[in-house]
Every structure is written in structure tokens, then in C-alpha cells.
Amino acid sequence: MAAIPSPPPRDAVAERRLHPVTPLRRAWAPVAVVVGWAVHDPDQAQRQLTRLTTTHLLIGLAVLIPAAALYGFLTWWFTHYAVTDTELRIRTGLLFRRTAHIRLERIQAIDVTQPLLARVAGVAKLKLDVIGTGKKDELAFLGADEARALRAELLARAAGFAPETAHEVGEAPARQLLRVPPGVLAVSLLLTGATWGTLLAAVVVPTLLWLATHNLWTVLATALPLVGAAGASSAGRFVGEYDWTVAESPDGLRIDHGLLDRAHETVPPGRVQTVRIVEPLLWRRRRWVRVELDVAGSSNSVLLPVAPREIAESVVARVLPGVTVPTGKELSRPPRRAARCRPLWWRGHGLAVTDAVFAARHGLLRRSLALVPHAKVQSVRLTQGPWRRALRLADVHVDTGANKTVAARLRDAGEAAELLRSQAERSRTGRRDAPPDRWMA
């Protein structure tokens, strides 16, 4: 009897480890557990601390520090990643093992971020946006050069390059389009109503609470979140959006920003579902706008924190090829009877439908113009409440692949019904004629 030949052995995939500095990051987990217990039950923690002697404290530190170091080392030791012909594999877990299989053709963006301490240590974090997942997988930490080389290799393989040549492709060249000067960013934040609104609330609300209650804890419990919100809307945004740079490359628009934590993000080609051009009231004299994005499966949401309108529109044209931003005169307002639903504010609504996009504007003090390519519209809905039905008004909603909705509000009922029918047809033909979403196209 002839022996059945055994299948040929599979090629072993070389697994790699993270940077040796990673255990220092993981070692904080046991310490965080102790701190979390103390915060959860502060009275019990205070009673336990009062009972501790110097000897007990030294013994506790002698146990906690080696345990934290051992935990950090073991989690690093049991974490591997490997790049195969078709996927990126990430194996993690000390007690409970987890293996993530990330198919390369599903990767739509890879961001390189460097928190402050990581920049000092010369390491970086790799974050991957994958179609169909709400949470980013990450590799933290890699050497800064290794992270950029791995990013370039993954994008090259996702674009269809052969595995043996993907690592030789290197990072695609980029051409800088725009850099936001720090002075312009600072002035734009000072001219933003949200900044002054949160600062005013942080001063007025605690003062009124003190006059009403004379309770320090009540005032602190209210003041601290308000101060944090005020800092996040002013200083926090300045630190996060500092030195904002946009560059164009074959793998999409690259965005670099951050004063303390440096981020290197990519707006993937063909994955942008909606572009919003935001124009606060105090920016209009300078003709400044802010450009925001909805990207399917990605948390990247800002394209430009502030820029002159003409430059912003030229960048939008690269994100949405062939799209021209409608002017204010091209946007049709709702009928005058819409004032019975929203007095005065009805004037902020507008609509324009071109061959390429569905464009809807809302807002009177803070205008926001949303542009949705017809090919990205997943569904169209018409809504009409009792009062609007009596006024022969209706809203038309278009839903995008980023689980977001753009609405044309307070339209004439007959116009809305026709818009519903025509938009469904435009979306169908738009998806049929749209080019495929590919890296380095």
C-alpha cells in the first residue's frame, strides 16, 4: 500500500517583539489597581494607611515594585506580532491569550503617534484603522524608525505589492500643502465662542453656588469639571492642534500635529463619507473656516483646524476629487413659512444638490456646511412631524457609511418628496460609477 504523502510544512512566519521599553508602560497596571481601589473606597483606604508603620510600608513597596516590574516584563514577553502575505497577526495576553488577524486589504489608515515620554525614549505607537471595527488595534511601542518602516510595508502590501518587495517600497513621498502657524491657531481659539463660553461658566457657576450654598465641596465638585472643559476647549486644543501640517501623498492626505504628543495620521483615499466646512461668527471677517471629516471606521475627524476659505476649499477638492464647494448664493433657503417652526434660525438652513454632492447647511451664528458625495449615501429618509405636516414642510436625511446623518431641514413638502426620489437614484448611479478604494492609487 502506498503511503499517503504528508502535506508540505507551512512557511514559518517570523514573529517580532515590541521595543524593550514597553515593559515600563505595562508595569503601571498593578499600581493602577491599587490606586483605583483607593479612589473607589477612600475612607477604607485612609483607615488602612493610618495603620501602616514604616516597616509595613517598606515591605509593601518591596512587594509591589517587583510585582509591577514582573508583570510589565511578562506582558511584553508574551506579546508578538508578525506580517504574513495577507494579514497582520498580533498575539497578546498573559493569562488569557488573544490573537488578532488583521487582513491587509481591510486596513484603511495607519497612524503613528508619539506621546511626550515616547518621543524622549525614541519610540512610537502604531494605530490601525480597520474596516468594520470600532476600536483601533495598536502596537505600542516600537522604535520610531521601525514604526515608520512597518507602516510603509503594511501600506505597500495593502496596495498590492509583492511581499518580497513591499519592504523595499519605503514610505510614499509627500508634498506639503498647508501648515497652520501657531499664532493663527491661537487667534482662532480666542475668536471661538465655545472658548469664552466655557471660561465664563467656570467663573460664574461656582460663584453662584458659593453664594447659594457656602459649601466648599459642592463648589469644587462643580468647578473642577468646568475648569477642565475650559482648558480642553482652549489650551488643550492649542496643544493638540499645534504645528498642524497637511501633506499630499499617494496613500492619502497626511496630517502631522501636536506640541507634546506628536501624531502622524492619514486620511485614506475613498473612505471620506462627509466633509463639513465650519465657519464661526467671529471668523467670517477674516474668511477663516474649520474643516472636519467623517471617515468610515476611523476616529480621525479634523482635516484643518483653521485656514483661509480659498485654501480650505482647495484641500477639500483633494479629499473629494471633482467636487466644488457651493457658495452661499447657490444654497436655496427654506420657504418663509418655515419661520413658524424656527423663528429667525430658519435663515441658517440651506440646500444645494450638484452632480457630485448633497450639500446641506445649518446654523446662523456657527455655520456648518456638510458635503456628502452621492456615492457615499447609504439611505435616504423623509421625516415630517404633525406641525410641519400642517405647514407643508419636511426634513430629508441622508445616512452615510460612517453611521452619521446629514439633514436638509424645513424644505417644502413637494420639494422634499422629489428630493427623496432623485437622491436615491443619484446614490445608486454614484456607487456604480465610483472608483475602487485603493491605497496608492
Backbone torsions as a table, in degrees:
resi	resn	phi	psi	omega
1	MET	NA	130.5	-178.1
2	ALA	-74.4	139.2	179.1
3	ALA	-74.3	141.5	177.9
4	ILE	-78.3	121.3	-178.2
5	PRO	-65.6	139.0	178.2
6	SER	-76.7	149.3	180.0
7	PRO	-64.4	147.6	180.0
8	PRO	-63.9	144.1	-179.2
9	PRO	-65.4	142.1	178.0
10	ARG	-72.3	145.1	178.4
11	ASP	-64.0	129.1	178.5
12	ALA	-68.8	135.8	179.3
13	VAL	-96.3	125.1	-178.6
14	ALA	-70.9	120.1	178.5
15	GLU	-92.6	145.6	-178.7
16	ARG	-121.5	155.5	176.8
17	ARG	-105.5	163.4	177.1
18	LEU	-75.2	176.0	-178.3
19	HIS	-64.6	144.4	-179.1
20	PRO	-60.3	-14.9	178.4
21	VAL	-78.5	-11.7	-176.6
22	THR	-58.7	-38.7	179.0
23	PRO	-54.7	-30.0	178.8
24	LEU	-65.3	-33.9	177.3
25	ARG	-71.5	-42.6	-177.2
26	ARG	-73.8	-22.3	-175.5
27	ALA	-67.5	-15.0	-178.4
28	TRP	-75.4	-13.7	-175.4
29	ALA	-59.4	-49.9	178.0
30	PRO	-61.8	-37.0	177.7
31	VAL	-64.2	-40.2	179.5
32	ALA	-63.5	-34.4	177.6
33	VAL	-62.7	-44.3	179.2
34	VAL	-64.5	-44.2	179.4
35	VAL	-64.6	-40.2	178.3
36	GLY	-62.2	-40.4	176.2
37	TRP	-62.4	-42.2	-179.3
38	ALA	-65.0	-39.1	179.3
39	VAL	-71.6	-36.1	-178.7
40	HIS	-67.3	-37.8	-179.2
41	ASP	-132.6	75.3	-174.6
42	PRO	-64.4	-33.2	-179.9
43	ASP	-65.1	-47.4	178.7
44	GLN	-63.4	-40.2	178.9
45	ALA	-63.4	-39.9	179.7
46	GLN	-65.7	-40.3	178.5
47	ARG	-64.0	-39.8	179.0
48	GLN	-66.7	-37.9	-179.7
49	LEU	-66.9	-36.0	179.6
50	THR	-67.3	-23.6	179.6
51	ARG	-84.5	-13.5	-176.4
52	LEU	-74.1	135.6	170.9
53	THR	-98.0	172.8	179.0
54	THR	-60.8	-37.5	179.6
55	THR	-64.8	-45.2	178.7
56	HIS	-61.6	-40.1	-179.1
57	LEU	-64.4	-42.3	179.9
58	LEU	-66.4	-39.5	178.4
59	ILE	-65.0	-41.1	179.0
60	GLY	-61.6	-43.6	178.3
61	LEU	-66.2	-37.0	179.7
62	ALA	-65.4	-26.7	177.6
63	VAL	-87.8	-43.1	-173.4
64	LEU	-68.0	-43.7	-176.0
65	ILE	-65.6	-48.9	175.9
66	PRO	-63.3	-35.5	178.7
67	ALA	-64.4	-41.0	178.2
68	ALA	-65.1	-41.9	179.2
69	ALA	-64.6	-40.7	179.6
70	LEU	-65.8	-41.7	178.8
71	TYR	-61.9	-45.1	178.8
72	GLY	-61.1	-41.3	-179.6
73	PHE	-66.7	-43.9	-176.5
74	LEU	-67.4	-41.2	178.2
75	THR	-64.7	-34.8	175.4
76	TRP	-68.9	-41.2	-177.0
77	TRP	-64.5	-34.8	-177.2
78	PHE	-95.0	14.3	176.4
79	THR	-109.9	122.3	179.2
80	HIS	-134.3	157.7	170.9
81	TYR	-140.6	154.4	-178.9
82	ALA	-149.7	146.9	177.7
83	VAL	-111.4	118.3	176.8
84	THR	-102.7	-172.7	-179.9
85	ASP	-65.3	-27.4	-172.2
86	THR	-123.9	-12.3	-173.2
87	GLU	-152.9	164.7	170.9
88	LEU	-107.9	125.3	179.4
89	ARG	-107.9	134.7	177.7
90	ILE	-127.2	116.3	178.0
91	ARG	-107.2	123.2	-179.6
92	THR	-135.8	171.2	173.9
93	GLY	112.1	129.4	177.9
94	LEU	-92.3	-52.5	177.0
95	LEU	-98.0	-44.2	179.4
96	PHE	-109.4	114.9	-174.7
97	ARG	-81.4	142.1	177.8
98	ARG	-137.6	129.8	177.0
99	THR	-122.6	120.2	178.3
100	ALA	-100.0	127.3	176.0
101	HIS	-108.8	105.8	-176.3
102	ILE	-105.9	108.5	-179.9
103	ARG	-69.0	134.9	-172.9
104	LEU	-64.9	-34.7	-178.6
105	GLU	-72.0	-11.5	177.9
106	ARG	-91.2	-8.8	179.3
107	ILE	-74.9	128.8	-179.5
108	GLN	-117.1	-16.7	176.3
109	ALA	-159.2	144.5	175.7
110	ILE	-132.0	118.4	-177.3
111	ASP	-107.6	142.0	174.8
112	VAL	-110.8	119.3	-179.9
113	THR	-121.4	147.1	179.4
114	GLN	-134.4	96.5	170.9
115	PRO	-59.3	166.9	-172.6
116	LEU	-56.1	-50.6	-178.3
117	LEU	-67.3	-31.3	176.9
118	ALA	-66.5	-37.2	177.2
119	ARG	-64.2	-38.6	178.4
120	VAL	-65.0	-39.0	-178.7
121	ALA	-81.9	-8.2	179.3
122	GLY	75.9	30.2	179.8
123	VAL	-121.9	170.2	-177.6
124	ALA	-148.8	161.3	179.5
125	LYS	-111.4	135.6	179.3
126	LEU	-105.7	121.0	178.5
127	LYS	-114.5	133.6	-175.4
128	LEU	-115.7	125.4	171.4
129	ASP	-91.9	120.5	-177.0
130	VAL	-120.3	135.4	180.0
131	ILE	-60.5	131.3	175.6
132	GLY	90.5	1.2	177.9
133	THR	-119.6	141.3	-179.9
134	GLY	-89.2	-16.1	-177.0
135	LYS	-118.1	139.4	179.9
136	LYS	-78.1	131.9	166.7
137	ASP	-78.4	149.7	-177.0
138	GLU	-144.2	155.9	171.8
139	LEU	-119.8	109.1	-177.5
140	ALA	-136.1	117.5	6.0
141	PHE	-122.1	158.8	172.0
142	LEU	-120.1	160.4	170.8
143	GLY	-59.2	145.7	-174.8
144	ALA	-56.7	-45.0	178.7
145	ASP	-68.1	-38.7	179.4
146	GLU	-64.9	-38.9	179.9
147	ALA	-63.0	-43.0	179.9
148	ARG	-68.6	-38.6	179.0
149	ALA	-66.4	-40.7	179.1
150	LEU	-66.7	-39.7	177.1
151	ARG	-59.2	-47.5	-179.8
152	ALA	-62.2	-39.4	-179.7
153	GLU	-66.3	-43.6	-179.5
154	LEU	-64.0	-41.9	179.2
155	LEU	-66.8	-36.5	178.7
156	ALA	-65.9	-41.3	178.5
157	ARG	-68.2	-38.4	177.6
158	ALA	-63.9	-28.5	179.3
159	ALA	-80.3	-8.8	176.3
160	GLY	108.2	5.2	177.8
161	PHE	-70.0	147.7	179.5
162	ALA	-63.9	145.3	-178.4
163	PRO	-56.4	-37.3	-177.3
164	GLU	-71.8	-17.2	179.5
165	THR	-111.8	-9.1	-175.0
166	ALA	-62.3	-39.2	-177.6
167	HIS	-71.9	-14.5	179.4
168	GLU	-91.6	-11.5	-177.9
169	VAL	-66.3	-40.0	-179.5
170	GLY	75.5	179.2	-179.0
171	GLU	-73.3	134.9	-179.7
172	ALA	-63.7	142.1	-179.9
173	PRO	-65.1	151.8	-178.3
174	ALA	-129.7	147.4	176.8
175	ARG	-120.5	121.7	-176.2
176	GLN	-67.6	131.8	177.9
177	LEU	-101.8	-37.0	-172.5
178	LEU	-159.3	143.4	171.1
179	ARG	-133.8	127.1	-178.3
180	VAL	-86.7	115.8	178.7
181	PRO	-64.7	143.9	179.8
182	PRO	-57.7	-36.1	179.7
183	GLY	-63.6	-41.5	178.2
184	VAL	-64.6	-41.3	178.8
185	LEU	-62.2	-43.6	-179.7
186	ALA	-63.1	-44.1	179.8
187	VAL	-64.5	-39.4	-179.4
188	SER	-63.3	-36.5	178.1
189	LEU	-69.7	-36.5	177.0
190	LEU	-67.5	-25.9	-180.0
191	LEU	-96.2	15.7	178.5
192	THR	-100.8	128.4	-177.0
193	GLY	-64.1	-33.1	-179.0
194	ALA	-63.0	-33.9	179.5
195	THR	-62.8	-49.7	-178.6
196	TRP	-72.1	-32.0	178.6
197	GLY	-63.9	-45.1	179.0
198	THR	-69.7	-36.5	176.2
199	LEU	-63.9	-42.1	178.9
200	LEU	-64.5	-42.1	178.3
201	ALA	-64.3	-37.2	179.7
202	ALA	-65.5	-23.4	179.3
203	VAL	-93.9	-45.2	-171.2
204	VAL	-76.0	-47.5	-174.0
205	VAL	-62.1	-49.3	177.6
206	PRO	-60.9	-36.1	179.1
207	THR	-62.9	-45.7	178.9
208	LEU	-64.6	-38.7	177.9
209	LEU	-64.8	-38.1	178.4
210	TRP	-65.3	-42.1	178.5
211	LEU	-65.9	-30.3	-176.8
212	ALA	-87.1	-34.7	-172.8
213	THR	-115.4	-29.6	-173.5
214	HIS	55.4	31.2	178.7
215	ASN	-109.9	114.1	-175.3
216	LEU	-64.1	-40.2	-176.9
217	TRP	-66.6	-38.1	177.2
218	THR	-63.4	-42.1	179.8
219	VAL	-64.7	-44.1	-179.3
220	LEU	-66.2	-40.1	-179.6
221	ALA	-63.6	-27.6	178.2
222	THR	-90.1	-38.4	-173.5
223	ALA	-71.3	-40.1	-174.8
224	LEU	-62.1	-47.4	176.5
225	PRO	-61.9	-36.3	179.9
226	LEU	-68.1	-41.0	177.5
227	VAL	-64.7	-40.1	176.7
228	GLY	-62.0	-41.5	178.1
229	ALA	-65.7	-39.6	177.9
230	ALA	-64.4	-40.2	177.5
231	GLY	-67.2	-38.4	179.7
232	ALA	-66.7	-34.6	-178.0
233	SER	-81.0	-10.3	-179.0
234	SER	-122.5	-80.1	-177.7
235	ALA	-64.7	-38.4	-179.7
236	GLY	-62.9	-43.1	178.0
237	ARG	-67.4	-36.8	179.4
238	PHE	-63.9	-43.9	179.4
239	VAL	-65.3	-42.0	-177.2
240	GLY	-72.7	-32.4	-175.8
241	GLU	-103.6	11.4	-179.1
242	TYR	-63.6	140.6	177.0
243	ASP	53.8	47.6	-179.4
244	TRP	-71.2	123.0	-177.6
245	THR	-127.9	133.8	177.0
246	VAL	-117.8	129.0	179.2
247	ALA	-131.0	154.5	-178.4
248	GLU	-107.5	133.5	178.6
249	SER	-144.9	167.5	179.4
250	PRO	-62.3	-22.3	-179.8
251	ASP	-95.7	13.3	177.1
252	GLY	125.0	-174.4	175.7
253	LEU	-85.8	128.0	179.8
254	ARG	-98.8	136.7	-178.4
255	ILE	-123.4	125.1	174.6
256	ASP	-119.1	134.6	-179.4
257	HIS	-163.8	165.3	174.8
258	GLY	117.9	134.8	177.2
259	LEU	-90.0	-51.7	179.9
260	LEU	-93.4	-54.5	176.8
261	ASP	-98.8	113.3	-177.0
262	ARG	-89.2	129.5	-178.8
263	ALA	-120.5	139.9	177.0
264	HIS	-123.1	102.8	-173.5
265	GLU	-114.4	163.6	179.6
266	THR	-133.5	130.5	171.4
267	VAL	-89.9	107.4	-172.7
268	PRO	-69.6	147.2	-179.3
269	PRO	-69.5	137.7	174.2
270	GLY	77.7	-3.4	-177.0
271	ARG	-101.5	-3.6	179.9
272	VAL	-75.1	123.5	-177.7
273	GLN	-95.0	-36.6	-177.4
274	THR	-146.2	141.0	171.9
275	VAL	-119.0	129.5	178.0
276	ARG	-116.1	128.7	175.7
277	ILE	-104.6	111.0	-174.1
278	VAL	-103.1	134.5	-175.5
279	GLU	-134.0	91.8	176.2
280	PRO	-63.2	158.2	-174.7
281	LEU	-58.9	-46.5	-174.7
282	LEU	-76.6	-5.9	177.8
283	TRP	-90.3	-15.8	-169.5
284	ARG	-67.1	-31.5	179.3
285	ARG	-63.2	-33.7	179.5
286	ARG	-92.2	-3.5	-178.5
287	ARG	58.5	44.1	175.5
288	TRP	-97.8	149.7	175.0
289	VAL	-141.4	163.4	174.5
290	ARG	-117.7	137.2	-177.8
291	VAL	-115.2	122.8	179.5
292	GLU	-117.6	159.1	-174.6
293	LEU	-131.3	151.6	162.5
294	ASP	-115.8	116.2	-178.9
295	VAL	-116.0	129.3	-177.4
296	ALA	-60.1	123.2	175.9
297	GLY	73.8	10.6	-176.3
298	SER	-127.9	150.7	177.5
299	SER	-95.1	-4.0	177.1
300	ASN	-65.6	120.8	-171.6
301	SER	-127.8	-7.5	-178.1
302	VAL	-121.5	129.4	174.9
303	LEU	-99.1	-44.9	178.3
304	LEU	-138.3	122.4	177.5
305	PRO	-71.0	-34.2	175.8
306	VAL	-164.0	139.3	179.2
307	ALA	-166.3	153.7	172.0
308	PRO	-58.2	146.1	-173.6
309	ARG	-58.4	-41.1	-177.4
310	GLU	-62.8	-43.7	179.9
311	ILE	-67.8	-40.6	179.6
312	ALA	-60.8	-41.3	-179.9
313	GLU	-66.6	-33.5	177.3
314	SER	-68.3	-34.2	176.6
315	VAL	-71.4	-39.3	176.9
316	VAL	-59.5	-37.2	179.8
317	ALA	-63.9	-24.3	176.9
318	ARG	-82.2	-29.5	176.9
319	VAL	-75.5	-40.5	179.2
320	LEU	-119.1	84.7	-176.9
321	PRO	-58.3	136.9	177.6
322	GLY	82.6	3.5	-177.6
323	VAL	-100.9	130.9	173.5
324	THR	-109.0	129.0	-178.5
325	VAL	-69.9	123.9	179.3
326	PRO	-64.9	143.1	176.2
327	THR	-82.4	169.8	179.6
328	GLY	-60.1	-33.8	-179.7
329	LYS	-71.1	-24.1	-179.4
330	GLU	-83.6	-9.5	179.5
331	LEU	-89.9	127.0	179.8
332	SER	-89.3	134.5	179.5
333	ARG	-82.4	161.7	172.2
334	PRO	-65.7	163.4	176.1
335	PRO	-64.2	157.9	-173.9
336	ARG	-62.7	-27.4	179.8
337	ARG	-65.8	-12.1	175.9
338	ALA	-64.3	-18.7	178.1
339	ALA	-62.5	-22.5	177.9
340	ARG	-71.4	-23.7	176.2
341	CYS	-87.1	-45.2	-178.5
342	ARG	-135.6	85.9	-179.3
343	PRO	-55.9	135.7	178.5
344	LEU	68.4	-49.8	-173.6
345	TRP	-70.1	-14.6	179.2
346	TRP	-62.8	-24.3	-179.8
347	ARG	-66.8	-19.7	-179.8
348	GLY	-78.6	-11.7	-178.5
349	HIS	-87.2	145.5	178.1
350	GLY	-158.2	161.2	-177.1
351	LEU	-147.2	140.0	171.5
352	ALA	-146.9	132.6	177.1
353	VAL	-120.5	114.5	179.2
354	THR	-105.6	-176.3	178.1
355	ASP	-66.8	-19.6	-174.0
356	ALA	-109.2	-35.4	-171.0
357	VAL	-137.3	159.0	167.2
358	PHE	-101.4	115.7	-174.7
359	ALA	-117.0	122.8	179.4
360	ALA	-130.2	135.5	180.0
361	ARG	-117.1	146.4	172.2
362	HIS	-146.4	161.9	179.2
363	GLY	100.7	136.8	178.0
364	LEU	-104.7	-46.9	177.6
365	LEU	-85.4	-39.4	178.6
366	ARG	-119.8	91.3	-177.2
367	ARG	-72.6	142.3	177.0
368	SER	-139.0	118.3	179.9
369	LEU	-107.6	116.7	-179.0
370	ALA	-100.4	131.2	178.9
371	LEU	-115.2	119.2	180.0
372	VAL	-119.0	113.9	174.6
373	PRO	-59.9	142.2	-177.7
374	HIS	-58.8	-33.5	-178.2
375	ALA	-69.0	-17.5	-177.7
376	LYS	-95.7	-2.6	-179.9
377	VAL	-78.1	122.0	-179.6
378	GLN	-91.1	-34.2	179.2
379	SER	-156.8	159.3	179.7
380	VAL	-128.4	134.9	-178.7
381	ARG	-133.3	148.7	173.9
382	LEU	-118.1	127.3	178.9
383	THR	-122.4	147.4	-175.2
384	GLN	-158.1	110.7	176.9
385	GLY	-80.6	176.6	-177.3
386	PRO	-60.4	-45.0	-177.9
387	TRP	-67.4	-41.5	178.6
388	ARG	-70.6	-30.9	175.8
389	ARG	-64.7	-38.6	178.8
390	ALA	-66.8	-32.2	179.3
391	LEU	-90.1	3.2	-179.2
392	ARG	59.3	47.2	177.6
393	LEU	-122.3	156.2	179.2
394	ALA	-156.3	159.6	175.3
395	ASP	-110.4	140.9	176.4
396	VAL	-114.8	123.2	-178.4
397	HIS	-110.8	135.7	171.3
398	VAL	-115.3	130.3	-179.4
399	ASP	-102.4	137.5	-176.1
400	THR	-110.1	173.3	179.6
401	GLY	-71.4	-7.4	177.5
402	ALA	-94.6	16.2	-177.9
403	ASN	59.4	35.0	176.8
404	LYS	-121.0	161.3	-177.7
405	THR	-129.1	137.9	172.9
406	VAL	-117.2	132.5	-173.5
407	ALA	-122.5	137.2	168.1
408	ALA	-98.8	108.1	-169.7
409	ARG	-100.0	153.7	172.1
410	LEU	60.9	38.1	176.7
411	ARG	-86.2	155.8	173.5
412	ASP	-58.7	139.7	-173.6
413	ALA	-59.4	-41.2	178.5
414	GLY	-66.6	-41.8	177.2
415	GLU	-62.8	-40.4	-178.9
416	ALA	-64.7	-40.1	179.7
417	ALA	-64.9	-40.9	177.7
418	GLU	-68.0	-38.5	178.7
419	LEU	-64.3	-38.3	178.4
420	LEU	-60.4	-45.1	-178.8
421	ARG	-68.4	-47.0	-175.9
422	SER	-70.0	-35.1	-179.1
423	GLN	-68.0	-36.5	176.9
424	ALA	-61.2	-39.5	178.6
425	GLU	-69.4	-42.3	178.6
426	ARG	-61.6	-40.8	-179.6
427	SER	-64.5	-40.8	-179.5
428	ARG	-63.9	-48.3	-179.9
429	THR	-70.7	-31.6	178.4
430	GLY	-65.1	-42.7	177.8
431	ARG	-66.5	-34.8	-179.7
432	ARG	-67.6	-38.2	-175.4
433	ASP	-92.8	-6.5	-176.1
434	ALA	-68.8	141.5	176.3
435	PRO	-71.0	157.5	179.5
436	PRO	-67.8	149.1	177.0
437	ASP	-82.0	106.0	-178.6
438	ARG	-133.7	145.9	173.1
439	TRP	-70.8	146.7	173.1
440	MET	52.2	40.5	-179.0
441	ALA	-69.8	NA	NA
